[in-house]
Each structure stands twice: as C-alpha cells, then as structure tokens.
Amino acid sequence: MYKELKIAIDGPAAAGKSTIAKMTAEKLGYTYIDTGAMYRALTHKALVQNIDTNDGDKLTALLRDTAIVLLPSAKGQKVIVDDVDVSEEIRSQQVTAHVSAVAVHSGVRALMVEKQQQLAEGTGVVMDGRDIGTAVLPNAELKIFMTASVEERAMRRYLENEKRGMATPLEQLAAEISERDRADSERVVSPLKQAEDAIVIDTTSMTIEEVAREISKLAEERAHI
Ligand code: DC
C-alpha cells in the first residue's frame, strides 16, 4: 500500500529546488507548487501598481485582492495572476531584485502560508520554497533542505538565463544570490532555516538526475505503508 505524501523542499536561491521538485512531482504523479513564484507574482503586481515594497499593510491588502493560479505546463509551471499569464515577467531582474523585500512582511507571509496550505490539502504535493518544512507543511512526511555553493548556483542561474535570452554577468548573479541568501536568512518572520527533521542534500557536485533519484528513493521509502 502506498500513501500520498507531502514533500517539502527548502533551500537558498538557485539551488535547483524547482527543477528537482517539478521532476519529483511528475515522477510520483503529485502536484508541484512553486511558492517562490507566488511571492514573485505579488512582487510583480506591486511593481506594476507602484506600491512601495516596504509597505507591508498595502502589500497584504493587495495580496488579499489577488488571484494567483499555478498551472502545470510543459515549459514549467504557468503563473496566472488575475487571469493574466505573467510566467515570464515574474522572472525579470526587477522582480528578482525586489522579491525578498516583499517576502519580509508578516501579513504577506501569513496569507501566503494560508493559500499554500489550501493548495496542498487532500493531495500528494511537492512544494518548494524557504519555509515549507518549518511553517507551511510542518507535518510533511519528507523534508529536504537543498544547498549548493554560491558559485555553482550562480553558474546554474547563468545557464538558465542564457536559455531565456538574458545575458547577466556571472559576478552579478553571484552577488545577487549572496544578497538574497542574506535577506532570506536574516528576516524575522519565517527565515530560511533548515527544519530539524530535514534531510540535507548538497547538490554542488551532483547532477539533476542524481538528486531527483535520491529524493524519489526517499519518497518511496516513506510512502510505503
Ligand atoms: O525560489 P525563488 O527564487 O523564486 O523565490 C523568490 C523569493 O521569494 C526568495 O528570495 C524568497 C521568497 N520566498 C519566501 O520567502 N518563501 C518561500 N516559501 C518562497 C520564496
């Protein structure tokens, strides 16, 4: 007998979480939820509406008034905000530069966590983010904390951007990743932190397939009842 699991994948920016989470979800037939995309979606909407990213109350009100839908697609997850596909826009440099500031606010986080918990109800899920094992799905049967060196993560982002036709210097990406690590780890509400019961996987010298295989193996062990 197998049961459907909740799988939490946390870790710093560009550690390969979304690629791995998506692959694992496909393999297991589970729903994949990219929570970073939800914070990016709100950030994009705030920037379009010229809302100050330091204003937590305004951002929380904006989120309350925003419909974020995540749809599976061949090219990764589609992100629909108020019926508009913003999948490309939320990956822009501008959104990337402001998203940590938006994610800092307790009102925003509380509402996001609520939305994410609703999305995970009654189904097998693989969810990736920063606080999934600690705040969103504290009872997840499998918690992974995925890391990789800053240099390796910058290189992966570089190659990813290149595929999208964006040429950002490697040094700039490394600096941005370090800054996001710092901001995400030092914030007061739900900082990026390894859950006590998480399994740490350092992916610096692993291939995507190796990481996916390891997580699937762990999932199969835990799904067996
Ligand atoms: O995974 P990502 O780079 O797309 O995430 C974008 C930002 O959103 C990241 O800098 C921190 C924030 N985030 C968060 O605070 N909590 C999550 N569960 C997911 C993302």
py3Dmol code that shows the C-alpha trace and the ligand (Angstrom):
import py3Dmol

protein = """\
ATOM      1  CA  MET A   1       0.000   0.000   0.000  1.00  0.00           C
ATOM      2  CA  TYR A   2       1.190   3.489  -0.782  1.00  0.00           C
ATOM      3  CA  LYS A   3       0.052   6.774   0.673  1.00  0.00           C
ATOM      4  CA  GLU A   4       0.277  10.179  -0.950  1.00  0.00           C
ATOM      5  CA  LEU A   5       2.937  12.293   0.674  1.00  0.00           C
ATOM      6  CA  LYS A   6       3.565  15.932   1.364  1.00  0.00           C
ATOM      7  CA  ILE A   7       7.142  16.632   0.306  1.00  0.00           C
ATOM      8  CA  ALA A   8       8.794  19.918   1.367  1.00  0.00           C
ATOM      9  CA  ILE A   9      11.887  21.138  -0.477  1.00  0.00           C
ATOM     10  CA  ASP A  10      13.573  24.188   1.024  1.00  0.00           C
ATOM     11  CA  GLY A  11      16.883  25.861   0.426  1.00  0.00           C
ATOM     12  CA  PRO A  12      18.604  29.018  -0.767  1.00  0.00           C
ATOM     13  CA  ALA A  13      18.066  30.779  -4.103  1.00  0.00           C
ATOM     14  CA  ALA A  14      19.047  28.902  -7.274  1.00  0.00           C
ATOM     15  CA  ALA A  15      19.921  25.629  -5.515  1.00  0.00           C
ATOM     16  CA  GLY A  16      17.930  23.727  -8.145  1.00  0.00           C
ATOM     17  CA  LYS A  17      14.835  23.279  -5.993  1.00  0.00           C
ATOM     18  CA  SER A  18      12.210  23.978  -8.640  1.00  0.00           C
ATOM     19  CA  THR A  19      13.754  21.753 -11.332  1.00  0.00           C
ATOM     20  CA  ILE A  20      14.045  18.885  -8.871  1.00  0.00           C
ATOM     21  CA  ALA A  21      10.657  19.482  -7.259  1.00  0.00           C
ATOM     22  CA  LYS A  22       8.966  19.503 -10.647  1.00  0.00           C
ATOM     23  CA  MET A  23      10.711  16.294 -11.750  1.00  0.00           C
ATOM     24  CA  THR A  24       9.870  14.537  -8.490  1.00  0.00           C
ATOM     25  CA  ALA A  25       6.219  15.591  -8.696  1.00  0.00           C
ATOM     26  CA  GLU A  26       5.960  14.319 -12.276  1.00  0.00           C
ATOM     27  CA  LYS A  27       7.570  11.019 -11.350  1.00  0.00           C
ATOM     28  CA  LEU A  28       5.216  10.458  -8.416  1.00  0.00           C
ATOM     29  CA  GLY A  29       2.117  11.914 -10.094  1.00  0.00           C
ATOM     30  CA  TYR A  30       1.875  14.626  -7.439  1.00  0.00           C
ATOM     31  CA  THR A  31       1.026  18.317  -7.686  1.00  0.00           C
ATOM     32  CA  TYR A  32       4.011  20.658  -7.869  1.00  0.00           C
ATOM     33  CA  ILE A  33       3.749  24.008  -6.095  1.00  0.00           C
ATOM     34  CA  ASP A  34       6.439  26.655  -6.594  1.00  0.00           C
ATOM     35  CA  THR A  35       5.884  29.015  -3.653  1.00  0.00           C
ATOM     36  CA  GLY A  36       8.656  31.391  -4.789  1.00  0.00           C
ATOM     37  CA  ALA A  37       6.542  32.033  -7.907  1.00  0.00           C
ATOM     38  CA  MET A  38       3.708  33.182  -5.636  1.00  0.00           C
ATOM     39  CA  TYR A  39       5.941  35.758  -3.895  1.00  0.00           C
ATOM     40  CA  ARG A  40       7.237  36.803  -7.314  1.00  0.00           C
ATOM     41  CA  ALA A  41       3.659  37.170  -8.617  1.00  0.00           C
ATOM     42  CA  LEU A  42       2.767  39.540  -5.783  1.00  0.00           C
ATOM     43  CA  THR A  43       6.016  41.486  -6.270  1.00  0.00           C
ATOM     44  CA  HIS A  44       5.294  41.907  -9.979  1.00  0.00           C
ATOM     45  CA  LYS A  45       1.790  43.194  -9.314  1.00  0.00           C
ATOM     46  CA  ALA A  46       3.084  45.606  -6.654  1.00  0.00           C
ATOM     47  CA  LEU A  47       5.725  46.994  -9.021  1.00  0.00           C
ATOM     48  CA  VAL A  48       3.166  47.446 -11.819  1.00  0.00           C
ATOM     49  CA  GLN A  49       0.888  49.335  -9.418  1.00  0.00           C
ATOM     50  CA  ASN A  50       3.765  51.386  -7.987  1.00  0.00           C
ATOM     51  CA  ILE A  51       3.180  50.086  -4.465  1.00  0.00           C
ATOM     52  CA  ASP A  52       6.064  50.627  -2.036  1.00  0.00           C
ATOM     53  CA  THR A  53       7.616  47.199  -1.304  1.00  0.00           C
ATOM     54  CA  ASN A  54       8.319  48.377   2.269  1.00  0.00           C
ATOM     55  CA  ASP A  55       4.627  48.906   2.962  1.00  0.00           C
ATOM     56  CA  GLY A  56       3.527  45.591   4.493  1.00  0.00           C
ATOM     57  CA  ASP A  57      -0.106  46.642   5.049  1.00  0.00           C
ATOM     58  CA  LYS A  58      -0.599  47.743   1.448  1.00  0.00           C
ATOM     59  CA  LEU A  59       1.059  44.584   0.146  1.00  0.00           C
ATOM     60  CA  THR A  60      -1.089  42.377   2.375  1.00  0.00           C
ATOM     61  CA  ALA A  61      -4.236  44.161   1.160  1.00  0.00           C
ATOM     62  CA  LEU A  62      -3.034  43.766  -2.423  1.00  0.00           C
ATOM     63  CA  LEU A  63      -2.480  40.031  -1.922  1.00  0.00           C
ATOM     64  CA  ARG A  64      -5.941  39.646  -0.409  1.00  0.00           C
ATOM     65  CA  ASP A  65      -7.252  41.106  -3.648  1.00  0.00           C
ATOM     66  CA  THR A  66      -5.141  38.945  -5.962  1.00  0.00           C
ATOM     67  CA  ALA A  67      -5.928  35.590  -7.557  1.00  0.00           C
ATOM     68  CA  ILE A  68      -2.772  33.530  -8.103  1.00  0.00           C
ATOM     69  CA  VAL A  69      -3.218  30.322 -10.080  1.00  0.00           C
ATOM     70  CA  LEU A  70      -0.391  27.859 -10.748  1.00  0.00           C
ATOM     71  CA  LEU A  71      -0.886  25.628 -13.771  1.00  0.00           C
ATOM     72  CA  PRO A  72       1.309  22.735 -14.863  1.00  0.00           C
ATOM     73  CA  SER A  73       2.782  23.204 -18.339  1.00  0.00           C
ATOM     74  CA  ALA A  74       5.460  21.588 -20.497  1.00  0.00           C
ATOM     75  CA  LYS A  75       7.753  24.629 -20.035  1.00  0.00           C
ATOM     76  CA  GLY A  76       7.456  24.568 -16.247  1.00  0.00           C
ATOM     77  CA  GLN A  77       4.722  25.999 -14.119  1.00  0.00           C
ATOM     78  CA  LYS A  78       2.488  28.705 -15.585  1.00  0.00           C
ATOM     79  CA  VAL A  79       1.698  31.555 -13.229  1.00  0.00           C
ATOM     80  CA  ILE A  80      -1.610  33.306 -13.789  1.00  0.00           C
ATOM     81  CA  VAL A  81      -2.367  36.462 -11.825  1.00  0.00           C
ATOM     82  CA  ASP A  82      -5.900  37.842 -12.055  1.00  0.00           C
ATOM     83  CA  ASP A  83      -6.401  35.868 -15.290  1.00  0.00           C
ATOM     84  CA  VAL A  84      -3.173  37.175 -16.921  1.00  0.00           C
ATOM     85  CA  ASP A  85      -0.204  34.884 -17.667  1.00  0.00           C
ATOM     86  CA  VAL A  86       2.837  36.504 -16.001  1.00  0.00           C
ATOM     87  CA  SER A  87       5.122  33.433 -16.102  1.00  0.00           C
ATOM     88  CA  GLU A  88       7.866  35.330 -17.962  1.00  0.00           C
ATOM     89  CA  GLU A  89       7.532  38.686 -16.194  1.00  0.00           C
ATOM     90  CA  ILE A  90       7.965  37.246 -12.703  1.00  0.00           C
ATOM     91  CA  ARG A  91      11.484  36.033 -13.622  1.00  0.00           C
ATOM     92  CA  SER A  92      12.699  39.543 -14.572  1.00  0.00           C
ATOM     93  CA  GLN A  93      15.709  41.121 -12.864  1.00  0.00           C
ATOM     94  CA  GLN A  94      13.444  43.795 -11.429  1.00  0.00           C
ATOM     95  CA  VAL A  95      11.141  41.296  -9.722  1.00  0.00           C
ATOM     96  CA  THR A  96      14.146  39.257  -8.530  1.00  0.00           C
ATOM     97  CA  ALA A  97      15.685  42.385  -7.002  1.00  0.00           C
ATOM     98  CA  HIS A  98      12.519  43.284  -5.014  1.00  0.00           C
ATOM     99  CA  VAL A  99      11.042  39.929  -4.036  1.00  0.00           C
ATOM    100  CA  SER A 100      12.963  39.474  -0.767  1.00  0.00           C
ATOM    101  CA  ALA A 101      11.687  42.879   0.429  1.00  0.00           C
ATOM    102  CA  VAL A 102       8.102  41.811  -0.272  1.00  0.00           C
ATOM    103  CA  ALA A 103       8.580  38.408   1.405  1.00  0.00           C
ATOM    104  CA  VAL A 104       9.707  40.038   4.648  1.00  0.00           C
ATOM    105  CA  HIS A 105       6.258  41.246   5.767  1.00  0.00           C
ATOM    106  CA  SER A 106       4.407  39.134   8.326  1.00  0.00           C
ATOM    107  CA  GLY A 107       0.941  39.909   6.882  1.00  0.00           C
ATOM    108  CA  VAL A 108       2.050  38.828   3.415  1.00  0.00           C
ATOM    109  CA  ARG A 109       3.625  35.644   4.773  1.00  0.00           C
ATOM    110  CA  ALA A 110       0.604  34.664   6.870  1.00  0.00           C
ATOM    111  CA  LEU A 111      -1.693  34.973   3.861  1.00  0.00           C
ATOM    112  CA  MET A 112       0.724  33.160   1.545  1.00  0.00           C
ATOM    113  CA  VAL A 113       1.104  30.285   4.021  1.00  0.00           C
ATOM    114  CA  GLU A 114      -2.697  30.011   4.225  1.00  0.00           C
ATOM    115  CA  LYS A 115      -3.028  29.907   0.424  1.00  0.00           C
ATOM    116  CA  GLN A 116      -0.226  27.335   0.167  1.00  0.00           C
ATOM    117  CA  GLN A 117      -1.765  25.092   2.827  1.00  0.00           C
ATOM    118  CA  GLN A 118      -5.078  25.178   0.942  1.00  0.00           C
ATOM    119  CA  LEU A 119      -3.320  24.189  -2.293  1.00  0.00           C
ATOM    120  CA  ALA A 120      -1.748  21.196  -0.538  1.00  0.00           C
ATOM    121  CA  GLU A 121      -4.969  19.888   1.007  1.00  0.00           C
ATOM    122  CA  GLY A 122      -6.028  16.344   0.190  1.00  0.00           C
ATOM    123  CA  THR A 123      -3.404  15.589  -2.426  1.00  0.00           C
ATOM    124  CA  GLY A 124       0.176  14.416  -2.861  1.00  0.00           C
ATOM    125  CA  VAL A 125       2.350  17.515  -3.279  1.00  0.00           C
ATOM    126  CA  VAL A 126       5.919  18.544  -3.793  1.00  0.00           C
ATOM    127  CA  MET A 127       6.256  22.128  -2.607  1.00  0.00           C
ATOM    128  CA  ASP A 128       9.422  24.188  -2.839  1.00  0.00           C
ATOM    129  CA  GLY A 129      10.360  27.398  -1.063  1.00  0.00           C
ATOM    130  CA  ARG A 130      12.139  28.675   2.028  1.00  0.00           C
ATOM    131  CA  ASP A 131       9.741  27.896   4.899  1.00  0.00           C
ATOM    132  CA  ILE A 132       7.837  24.848   3.672  1.00  0.00           C
ATOM    133  CA  GLY A 133       9.234  22.333   6.189  1.00  0.00           C
ATOM    134  CA  THR A 134       9.165  24.846   9.043  1.00  0.00           C
ATOM    135  CA  ALA A 135       5.931  26.845   8.518  1.00  0.00           C
ATOM    136  CA  VAL A 136       3.756  25.725   5.584  1.00  0.00           C
ATOM    137  CA  LEU A 137       3.861  21.925   5.919  1.00  0.00           C
ATOM    138  CA  PRO A 138       5.416  21.229   9.338  1.00  0.00           C
ATOM    139  CA  ASN A 139       3.941  17.699   9.196  1.00  0.00           C
ATOM    140  CA  ALA A 140       5.346  16.855   5.756  1.00  0.00           C
ATOM    141  CA  GLU A 141       6.429  13.207   5.619  1.00  0.00           C
ATOM    142  CA  LEU A 142       9.600  14.133   3.731  1.00  0.00           C
ATOM    143  CA  LYS A 143      11.584  17.344   4.168  1.00  0.00           C
ATOM    144  CA  ILE A 144      14.605  18.112   2.039  1.00  0.00           C
ATOM    145  CA  PHE A 145      16.982  21.032   2.539  1.00  0.00           C
ATOM    146  CA  MET A 146      18.832  21.542  -0.719  1.00  0.00           C
ATOM    147  CA  THR A 147      22.042  23.534  -0.848  1.00  0.00           C
ATOM    148  CA  ALA A 148      24.902  24.237  -3.276  1.00  0.00           C
ATOM    149  CA  SER A 149      27.842  26.637  -3.263  1.00  0.00           C
ATOM    150  CA  VAL A 150      27.185  30.258  -4.317  1.00  0.00           C
ATOM    151  CA  GLU A 151      29.488  29.817  -7.355  1.00  0.00           C
ATOM    152  CA  GLU A 152      27.624  26.730  -8.534  1.00  0.00           C
ATOM    153  CA  ARG A 153      24.236  28.368  -8.047  1.00  0.00           C
ATOM    154  CA  ALA A 154      25.338  31.494  -9.949  1.00  0.00           C
ATOM    155  CA  MET A 155      26.525  29.292 -12.813  1.00  0.00           C
ATOM    156  CA  ARG A 156      23.200  27.423 -12.923  1.00  0.00           C
ATOM    157  CA  ARG A 157      21.232  30.711 -12.985  1.00  0.00           C
ATOM    158  CA  TYR A 158      23.560  31.997 -15.697  1.00  0.00           C
ATOM    159  CA  LEU A 159      22.843  28.993 -17.924  1.00  0.00           C
ATOM    160  CA  GLU A 160      19.115  29.231 -17.185  1.00  0.00           C
ATOM    161  CA  ASN A 161      19.074  32.941 -18.095  1.00  0.00           C
ATOM    162  CA  GLU A 162      21.063  32.276 -21.240  1.00  0.00           C
ATOM    163  CA  LYS A 163      18.377  29.862 -22.413  1.00  0.00           C
ATOM    164  CA  ARG A 164      15.818  32.635 -21.938  1.00  0.00           C
ATOM    165  CA  GLY A 165      17.984  35.057 -23.930  1.00  0.00           C
ATOM    166  CA  MET A 166      19.083  37.074 -20.876  1.00  0.00           C
ATOM    167  CA  ALA A 167      22.815  37.810 -20.600  1.00  0.00           C
ATOM    168  CA  THR A 168      23.591  38.693 -16.987  1.00  0.00           C
ATOM    169  CA  PRO A 169      27.264  38.671 -15.914  1.00  0.00           C
ATOM    170  CA  LEU A 170      28.177  35.743 -13.674  1.00  0.00           C
ATOM    171  CA  GLU A 171      29.663  38.008 -10.976  1.00  0.00           C
ATOM    172  CA  GLN A 172      26.425  39.995 -10.791  1.00  0.00           C
ATOM    173  CA  LEU A 173      24.401  36.805 -10.381  1.00  0.00           C
ATOM    174  CA  ALA A 174      26.728  35.570  -7.612  1.00  0.00           C
ATOM    175  CA  ALA A 175      26.404  38.910  -5.788  1.00  0.00           C
ATOM    176  CA  GLU A 176      22.597  38.879  -6.118  1.00  0.00           C
ATOM    177  CA  ILE A 177      22.368  35.291  -4.887  1.00  0.00           C
ATOM    178  CA  SER A 178      24.552  36.068  -1.842  1.00  0.00           C
ATOM    179  CA  GLU A 179      22.432  39.103  -1.064  1.00  0.00           C
ATOM    180  CA  ARG A 180      19.193  37.105  -1.340  1.00  0.00           C
ATOM    181  CA  ASP A 181      20.668  34.378   0.908  1.00  0.00           C
ATOM    182  CA  ARG A 182      21.414  37.030   3.486  1.00  0.00           C
ATOM    183  CA  ALA A 183      17.995  38.726   3.235  1.00  0.00           C
ATOM    184  CA  ASP A 184      16.074  35.418   3.278  1.00  0.00           C
ATOM    185  CA  SER A 185      18.075  34.029   6.236  1.00  0.00           C
ATOM    186  CA  GLU A 186      18.052  37.169   8.363  1.00  0.00           C
ATOM    187  CA  ARG A 187      14.389  38.146   8.135  1.00  0.00           C
ATOM    188  CA  VAL A 188      12.479  37.922  11.403  1.00  0.00           C
ATOM    189  CA  VAL A 189       9.359  36.081  10.207  1.00  0.00           C
ATOM    190  CA  SER A 190       9.919  32.533   8.891  1.00  0.00           C
ATOM    191  CA  PRO A 191      13.553  32.932   7.843  1.00  0.00           C
ATOM    192  CA  LEU A 192      15.188  30.444   5.522  1.00  0.00           C
ATOM    193  CA  LYS A 193      16.115  27.770   8.021  1.00  0.00           C
ATOM    194  CA  GLN A 194      16.590  24.061   7.871  1.00  0.00           C
ATOM    195  CA  ALA A 195      13.811  22.120   9.644  1.00  0.00           C
ATOM    196  CA  GLU A 196      15.190  19.886  12.388  1.00  0.00           C
ATOM    197  CA  ASP A 197      13.871  16.791  10.657  1.00  0.00           C
ATOM    198  CA  ALA A 198      15.019  17.786   7.156  1.00  0.00           C
ATOM    199  CA  ILE A 199      17.497  15.754   5.139  1.00  0.00           C
ATOM    200  CA  VAL A 200      20.269  17.963   3.749  1.00  0.00           C
ATOM    201  CA  ILE A 201      21.353  17.361   0.166  1.00  0.00           C
ATOM    202  CA  ASP A 202      24.357  19.343  -1.077  1.00  0.00           C
ATOM    203  CA  THR A 203      23.902  19.364  -4.852  1.00  0.00           C
ATOM    204  CA  THR A 204      27.140  21.219  -5.716  1.00  0.00           C
ATOM    205  CA  SER A 205      28.680  18.260  -7.498  1.00  0.00           C
ATOM    206  CA  MET A 206      25.563  16.251  -8.250  1.00  0.00           C
ATOM    207  CA  THR A 207      23.617  16.095 -11.500  1.00  0.00           C
ATOM    208  CA  ILE A 208      19.914  16.894 -11.576  1.00  0.00           C
ATOM    209  CA  GLU A 209      19.186  13.221 -12.231  1.00  0.00           C
ATOM    210  CA  GLU A 210      21.230  12.113  -9.215  1.00  0.00           C
ATOM    211  CA  VAL A 211      19.369  14.492  -6.901  1.00  0.00           C
ATOM    212  CA  ALA A 212      15.967  13.534  -8.326  1.00  0.00           C
ATOM    213  CA  ARG A 213      16.808   9.831  -7.921  1.00  0.00           C
ATOM    214  CA  GLU A 214      17.826  10.301  -4.301  1.00  0.00           C
ATOM    215  CA  ILE A 215      14.640  12.191  -3.415  1.00  0.00           C
ATOM    216  CA  SER A 216      12.413   9.696  -5.233  1.00  0.00           C
ATOM    217  CA  LYS A 217      14.088   6.858  -3.335  1.00  0.00           C
ATOM    218  CA  LEU A 218      13.427   8.592  -0.005  1.00  0.00           C
ATOM    219  CA  ALA A 219       9.830   9.308  -1.057  1.00  0.00           C
ATOM    220  CA  GLU A 220       9.193   5.684  -1.992  1.00  0.00           C
ATOM    221  CA  GLU A 221      10.512   4.513   1.377  1.00  0.00           C
ATOM    222  CA  ARG A 222       8.218   6.914   3.220  1.00  0.00           C
ATOM    223  CA  ALA A 223       5.159   6.297   1.063  1.00  0.00           C
ATOM    224  CA  HIS A 224       5.200   2.588   1.811  1.00  0.00           C
ATOM    225  CA  ILE A 225       2.650   1.613   4.477  1.00  0.00           C
TER     226      ILE A 225
END
"""
ligand_1 = """\
20
DC
O 12.609 30.478 -5.166
P 12.590 31.883 -5.736
O 13.945 32.437 -6.026
O 11.684 32.004 -6.927
O 11.958 32.774 -4.566
C 11.788 34.148 -4.681
C 11.850 34.836 -3.324
O 10.675 34.562 -2.581
C 13.016 34.464 -2.423
O 14.041 35.427 -2.481
C 12.446 34.407 -1.047
C 10.969 34.375 -1.226
N 10.340 33.131 -0.776
C 9.999 33.037 0.549
O 10.287 33.951 1.312
N 9.328 31.945 0.998
C 9.033 30.936 0.169
N 8.357 29.871 0.631
C 9.414 31.002 -1.194
C 10.081 32.121 -1.636
"""
view = py3Dmol.view(width=600, height=400)
view.addModel(protein, "pdb")
view.setStyle({"model": 0}, {"cartoon": {"style": "trace"}})
view.addModel(ligand_1, "xyz")
view.setStyle({"model": 1}, {"stick": {}})
view.zoomTo()
view.show()
